[in-house]
Each structure stands twice: as C-alpha cells, then as structure tokens.
Amino acid sequence: MASAIYRPATDGRTYGTYEVDITNVLKYIEKQRKKGIRLTITQVVASALGRSLSVDIPELNAYVKRGRIVPRDSADIFIAVSVGGGAEMTGFPVRRIDEKSLEQISQEMQEKVDRYRMDRGAGPVKNKYFLAKVPWPFRNWLFRLIRFLSVELSIPLGFIGVNPGTFGSAMLSNIGSHGLQFGFAALMPASNLPIVIVMGSVEKKPVVRNNKIVIRDILPIGGVFDHRIVDGAQGGKLAKAVTKYLSEPELLEQGVVWDEDDKENPESKH
C-alpha cells in the first residue's frame, strides 16, 4: 500500500531522532589506536549500521522497483565525506560492510578518502559536475528523466554510473565534524536510498545508569526514511540494533560469516 500511496522522496518521508551512548565506543577506539589501528566514530557507526541491516533487520535492506519491495544482495553503506577543505561533499560506498572487520573498514575508507579527495569523486558523484553544465531548464528535464528511469523503473544507467545499488543500502554523514550538534539530510533523489543517517557532535551529558547519575558521551543521530520501506516499528528495531553494537563494539571486530545456505536463509548468518 505504501509503495502505491507515496511517491519516492516526496510524500513518504519520515523523520526520527535518537541519542546513543558511545562511551564504550570511544574507549574501544582509543584501545585500537594504541595498537596502531586508526578508527573513527564514523567507521564504527557505519559498521554497526551495516551489521544491523544485514543481520538484525534485513527487511530494511531493500528498495522499491515498480511498486514492489526488492531485497538487496548485500549490505553497503554510502559514506559522505567533505573535500576541498570542507567546501563540498562527495562520498563512496563500502560494499559488503557487514562482512568486514573494523580494521578492514578503516583501511578501505582511508584509501578511498585519499583517492576521492584527489579525484573529486568518481562515478555518479563526479557526474554531478556534468549535470551542472547542462543549461537550465534542460537540466531539470534531464534530471527528471534520470530519476524516472533509475528510481521508478530501476533501469541501470551506465553512462552516468547509476543503478539501484550505486549508493548502497543507506547513507551515513557526520555533520558533527563541522561542529553541528544535530541535523537531518535529504533523501537523495534518483538514488533508491531509503535511509539517510546523520551523526551530530558528541557531547558529555548526565544520564541515569543503575539509579545513579553519571556522565556519558552521547551521540545525537537524525534519520530520514522512505516510508514506503521504513515505518516507526522498524525504525525502533534499527535504533535498538545499532545501539547493541555501539554498546559492545567488540561484536564488530569480525565480519559476518556466510555459509552457502545463508544466501537463501539470512537468519543463519553468524
């Protein structure tokens, strides 16, 4: 019903806010850095998000194709990064992030950040510069055509590097690195992305633990969701799953192991 009622990224947007205790994450990051492993909060959250979509709530790892909900073959998280001294944003997907350890994610992200900052992106991200060169109003018409073909019909557009999996299962952006405490991001048109998560700046706050007031490191999170795929109950499950991994980041040290039968039965992943 939702896929018939709502249009993509226009009517069917829902929003949610959440605060998660990342005190254990910061301790874990410090411990890993002493071993020579460069980890960031963004990398840990990206891993937790990918693991949640793969293991805990795989029904959200999907997209809408011609009115039907289609499961994705892998959990891929698109990471937004700033380039040009923070003057603009680009990004890249980390494919099969649930199958990778935090160290592997850290190494891959660092390599991609270095390359993307040199090349100003690649594929569909780099092609935004091509779209900007198209005269108005032809630019609007061209983009509407691209969005219709890629989102409504899910037709791969190889000439601009866009297909239903180009931007992954969800997008993650850390606006806290810009000194912003909280915010929402738009569902990217023509991306088939049902989930965009924005991390704010970490603050120490008094919270109650075991009936005592203690100071903990709190990360504010804002989420924007495609209501054709995500409803309130599923959003709650996603928040609970992500919190589980951020409360005990050691769970993310090893990637998910797939057996041959796992591809037919996702619940058998371990």
Protein Blocks (a to p, Z undefined) as FASTA:
>chain_A
ZZmmpcghklmpccddddddfklmmmmmmmmmmnopacdfklmmmmmmmmmmmmmmmmlm
ccdeehiacddfbdcddddddeehhpaccddddehkllpcfklmmmmmmmmmmmmmmnnp
ahjllmmmmmmmpccfklmmmmmmmmmmmmmnopacfknopafklnojbdcddfklnopa
bdcddddehklpabdcdddddddddddeehiacddddddddddddfklmcfklmmmmmmm
mmmmmmmmmlmmpccdddfklmmmmmlgZZ
